[in-house]
Amino acid sequence: MTVPADQPLRIGAHSFTSRLFLGTGKYASYELMRDALAASGTECVTVAVRRIPADEPPGQAFLDYLDRDRYTLLPNTAGCFDAETAVRSARLAREMLDTDLVKLEVLGDRRTLLPDPVATLEATRILVAEGFTVLVYTSDDVRLAHHLEEAGAAAVMPAGSPIGSGQGILNRLNIELIAEEIEVPVIVDAGVGAASDVAVAMELGADGVLLNTGVAGARDPVRMARAMRAACQAGRDSFLAGRIPRKRFASASSPESGVIGASA
């Protein structure tokens, strides 16, 4: 059986060949950020609206290091803890960056940085009604993912584990269920610590992976970015190829009959 060729990832009116999304925070320098983004092969990078520095010298400002011809900017509402503030940040991002895209984050508390489900759903409905293409950061709750899709989210982004924790995919079953049941793209967001975490997310059926700290916090961010790129593609290929069933006992890979020297 011939496996059909992969298709670009489509989110609203936007299309991406790379399924790896990278953040722009925590790098030691803008130059290092630029080089890591290039090595990752990403076509979409997140920008925290509330953290865009002001009054930087022309040509040396944060946004000067992000090639708008190369990257689609995905503003996010990082640091917002209620729906009203998140909606206001999204509106500001649309004016600043001239984009309908927004990664919606409405956090519940500062210790876990997990999303507030009620406020997240409320903000999603408001922004969708205002014409935004909303990618929603959420927990790995399967029912909440359904509610967000019904509210008009263009993509659902369940956390693999807490933001910046590097714990990888803690609840593989829920991520797999969300990927199976949700019709809009599912992008695993948060908790990635190594390239193997990206591969696992993609093998579970995720349409993409978004990460930041796993690259920016590595000893060699550029090399790690290359590793994440390769893992994303390998995991996607593995998912499309179809893994063998898990079996309780061994199954010989070599035939026991029909070969030279085999006894009758």
C-alpha positions as CSV (number, residue, x, y, z in Angstrom):
1,M,0.0,0.0,0.0
2,T,1.3,3.4,-1.0
3,V,1.3,6.0,1.8
4,P,0.1,9.4,0.5
5,A,2.5,12.3,0.6
6,D,2.2,14.6,3.5
7,Q,0.3,17.8,3.1
8,P,1.2,21.3,4.5
9,L,-0.2,22.2,7.9
10,R,-3.1,24.6,7.5
11,I,-4.3,26.8,10.3
12,G,-7.1,29.1,9.2
13,A,-5.9,30.9,6.0
14,H,-2.2,30.1,6.8
15,S,-0.2,27.2,5.5
16,F,3.1,25.8,6.8
17,T,5.5,23.2,5.5
18,S,7.4,23.0,8.8
19,R,5.4,21.6,11.7
20,L,7.8,23.0,14.3
21,F,6.9,26.3,15.9
22,L,9.5,28.1,18.0
23,G,9.3,30.9,20.6
24,T,11.6,33.9,20.8
25,G,12.2,34.3,24.5
26,K,15.1,33.4,26.9
27,Y,17.9,33.6,24.4
28,A,21.2,35.0,25.5
29,S,21.3,37.4,22.5
30,Y,19.2,38.3,19.5
31,E,21.9,36.9,17.2
32,L,21.7,33.5,18.9
33,M,17.9,33.6,18.6
34,R,18.2,34.4,14.9
35,D,20.6,31.6,14.3
36,A,18.6,29.0,16.3
37,L,15.4,29.9,14.5
38,A,17.1,29.5,11.1
39,A,18.6,26.1,12.1
40,S,15.2,24.8,13.3
41,G,13.6,25.3,9.9
42,T,10.5,26.8,11.5
43,E,8.2,29.0,9.5
44,C,6.2,30.4,12.4
45,V,7.6,32.0,15.6
46,T,5.8,33.3,18.7
47,V,6.2,36.8,20.0
48,A,5.0,37.8,23.5
49,V,3.4,41.1,22.9
50,R,3.9,42.4,26.4
51,R,7.6,41.7,26.2
52,I,8.5,43.5,22.9
53,P,11.2,45.9,24.1
54,A,10.6,49.6,23.5
55,D,13.0,52.3,22.4
56,E,15.7,50.0,21.0
57,P,18.1,51.4,18.4
58,P,16.9,51.1,14.8
59,G,18.4,48.0,13.2
60,Q,19.1,46.4,16.5
61,A,15.6,46.1,17.8
62,F,14.0,42.7,18.7
63,L,11.7,42.7,15.6
64,D,14.7,43.6,13.3
65,Y,16.0,40.0,13.9
66,L,12.8,38.4,12.7
67,D,12.6,38.3,8.9
68,R,8.9,38.8,8.1
69,D,9.5,37.4,4.6
70,R,10.8,34.2,6.2
71,Y,8.6,33.8,9.3
72,T,5.0,34.2,10.1
73,L,4.7,36.0,13.5
74,L,2.4,34.4,16.0
75,P,1.8,36.9,18.8
76,N,0.8,35.4,22.1
77,T,-0.9,36.7,25.2
78,A,1.7,35.4,27.6
79,G,1.5,36.8,31.1
80,C,-2.3,37.3,31.1
81,F,-4.3,35.8,34.0
82,D,-7.8,36.8,33.0
83,A,-9.9,36.9,29.8
84,E,-10.2,40.7,29.6
85,T,-6.4,41.2,29.7
86,A,-5.8,38.5,27.2
87,V,-8.3,39.9,24.8
88,R,-6.8,43.4,25.1
89,S,-3.3,42.0,24.4
90,A,-4.6,40.2,21.3
91,R,-6.1,43.4,20.0
92,L,-2.9,45.3,20.6
93,A,-1.0,42.6,18.8
94,R,-3.2,42.9,15.8
95,E,-2.5,46.6,15.6
96,M,1.3,46.2,16.2
97,L,2.0,43.3,13.9
98,D,-0.8,43.5,11.4
99,T,-1.9,39.9,11.8
100,D,-5.1,38.0,12.5
101,L,-3.2,35.3,14.3
102,V,-3.0,35.0,18.0
103,K,-1.8,32.3,20.4
104,L,-4.2,32.7,23.3
105,E,-2.9,32.1,26.8
106,V,-5.0,32.8,29.9
107,L,-3.1,31.4,32.8
108,G,-4.6,30.3,36.1
109,D,-1.8,30.8,38.5
110,R,1.9,31.8,38.6
111,R,3.2,28.5,40.1
112,T,2.0,26.0,37.5
113,L,1.3,28.4,34.6
114,L,-1.5,26.1,33.6
115,P,-4.4,27.6,31.7
116,D,-7.6,28.7,33.4
117,P,-10.2,26.7,31.5
118,V,-13.2,28.9,32.0
119,A,-11.4,32.2,31.2
120,T,-9.7,30.5,28.2
121,L,-13.0,29.4,26.7
122,E,-14.5,32.9,27.3
123,A,-11.6,34.7,25.6
124,T,-11.7,32.2,22.7
125,R,-15.3,33.0,22.0
126,I,-14.7,36.8,22.1
127,L,-11.6,36.7,19.8
128,V,-13.2,34.3,17.3
129,A,-16.2,36.7,17.1
130,E,-13.8,39.6,16.4
131,G,-12.2,37.7,13.4
132,F,-9.0,36.4,15.0
133,T,-7.4,33.1,14.0
134,V,-7.1,31.7,17.5
135,L,-4.6,29.0,18.5
136,V,-5.5,28.1,22.1
137,Y,-3.1,27.0,24.8
138,T,-5.0,24.5,27.0
139,S,-4.5,21.6,29.3
140,D,-4.6,18.0,28.0
141,D,-8.3,17.8,29.0
142,V,-10.1,16.1,26.1
143,R,-13.5,17.5,26.8
144,L,-12.1,21.1,27.0
145,A,-10.4,20.6,23.7
146,H,-13.8,19.8,22.2
147,H,-15.4,22.9,23.7
148,L,-12.6,25.1,22.3
149,E,-13.0,23.6,18.9
150,E,-16.8,24.2,19.1
151,A,-16.0,27.8,20.1
152,G,-14.2,28.4,16.8
153,A,-10.5,27.8,17.7
154,A,-8.4,27.4,14.6
155,A,-6.0,25.1,16.5
156,V,-5.9,23.5,20.0
157,M,-2.6,23.5,21.8
158,P,-2.5,21.0,24.7
159,A,0.4,21.2,27.1
160,G,2.7,18.2,27.2
161,S,3.7,19.3,30.7
162,P,4.1,22.6,32.6
163,I,5.7,25.5,30.7
164,G,9.5,25.4,30.8
165,S,9.5,22.2,32.9
166,G,11.3,20.0,30.3
167,Q,9.3,17.0,31.5
168,G,8.2,16.0,28.1
169,I,4.8,14.4,27.4
170,L,3.4,13.4,30.7
171,N,0.0,12.1,29.6
172,R,0.4,10.4,26.3
173,L,-3.1,8.9,26.3
174,N,-4.8,12.3,26.5
175,I,-2.7,13.9,23.8
176,E,-3.4,10.9,21.5
177,L,-7.1,11.1,22.2
178,I,-7.2,14.9,21.5
179,A,-5.3,14.3,18.2
180,E,-7.8,11.5,17.2
181,E,-11.0,13.4,18.1
182,I,-10.3,17.1,17.3
183,E,-10.8,18.1,13.7
184,V,-8.7,21.3,13.8
185,P,-4.9,21.1,14.1
186,V,-3.5,19.9,17.4
187,I,-0.2,21.4,18.3
188,V,1.5,20.2,21.5
189,D,2.7,23.2,23.4
190,A,5.0,23.4,26.5
191,G,7.2,21.1,28.5
192,V,9.5,19.9,25.7
193,G,13.0,19.2,27.0
194,A,14.7,17.1,24.3
195,A,14.3,16.1,20.7
196,S,12.8,12.8,21.7
197,D,9.9,14.7,23.3
198,V,9.1,16.2,19.9
199,A,9.2,12.9,18.2
200,V,6.9,11.3,20.7
201,A,4.4,14.2,20.3
202,M,4.4,13.8,16.6
203,E,4.1,10.0,16.8
204,L,1.0,10.4,19.0
205,G,-0.6,12.2,16.1
206,A,-0.1,15.8,16.9
207,D,-0.1,18.1,13.8
208,G,2.8,20.1,15.2
209,V,4.9,21.1,18.3
210,L,5.6,24.5,19.8
211,L,8.5,25.0,22.1
212,N,10.9,27.6,23.4
213,T,12.9,26.8,26.5
214,G,14.0,23.4,25.2
215,V,16.0,25.2,22.5
216,A,16.8,28.6,24.1
217,G,17.9,27.0,27.4
218,A,20.1,24.3,25.8
219,R,23.9,24.5,26.2
220,D,24.0,24.8,22.4
221,P,20.7,26.3,21.2
222,V,21.6,26.1,17.5
223,R,22.5,22.4,17.6
224,M,19.4,21.7,19.7
225,A,17.3,23.5,17.1
226,R,18.6,21.3,14.4
227,A,17.8,18.2,16.6
228,M,14.3,19.4,17.2
229,R,13.8,19.9,13.4
230,A,15.0,16.4,12.7
231,A,12.8,14.9,15.5
232,C,9.7,16.7,14.3
233,Q,10.1,15.3,10.8
234,A,11.0,11.8,12.0
235,G,8.0,11.7,14.4
236,R,5.7,12.8,11.6
237,D,7.1,10.2,9.2
238,S,6.7,7.5,11.9
239,F,3.1,8.4,12.5
240,L,2.2,8.5,8.8
241,A,4.0,5.2,8.2
242,G,2.1,3.4,10.9
243,R,3.7,1.7,13.8
244,I,3.5,-2.1,14.3
245,P,1.1,-3.4,17.0
246,R,2.4,-3.9,20.5
247,K,2.7,-7.5,21.4
248,R,3.0,-9.3,24.7
249,F,5.5,-11.8,23.5
250,A,8.4,-12.0,21.0
251,S,7.8,-12.5,17.3
252,A,10.7,-13.7,15.2
253,S,11.7,-11.3,12.4
254,S,13.3,-14.1,10.4
255,P,11.1,-16.9,8.8
256,E,11.6,-20.4,10.2
257,S,10.7,-22.2,7.0
258,G,11.3,-21.7,3.3
259,V,15.0,-20.8,3.7
260,I,18.1,-22.7,2.8
261,G,19.1,-25.0,5.6
262,A,15.8,-25.0,7.3
263,S,14.6,-28.4,8.4
264,A,11.4,-29.8,6.9
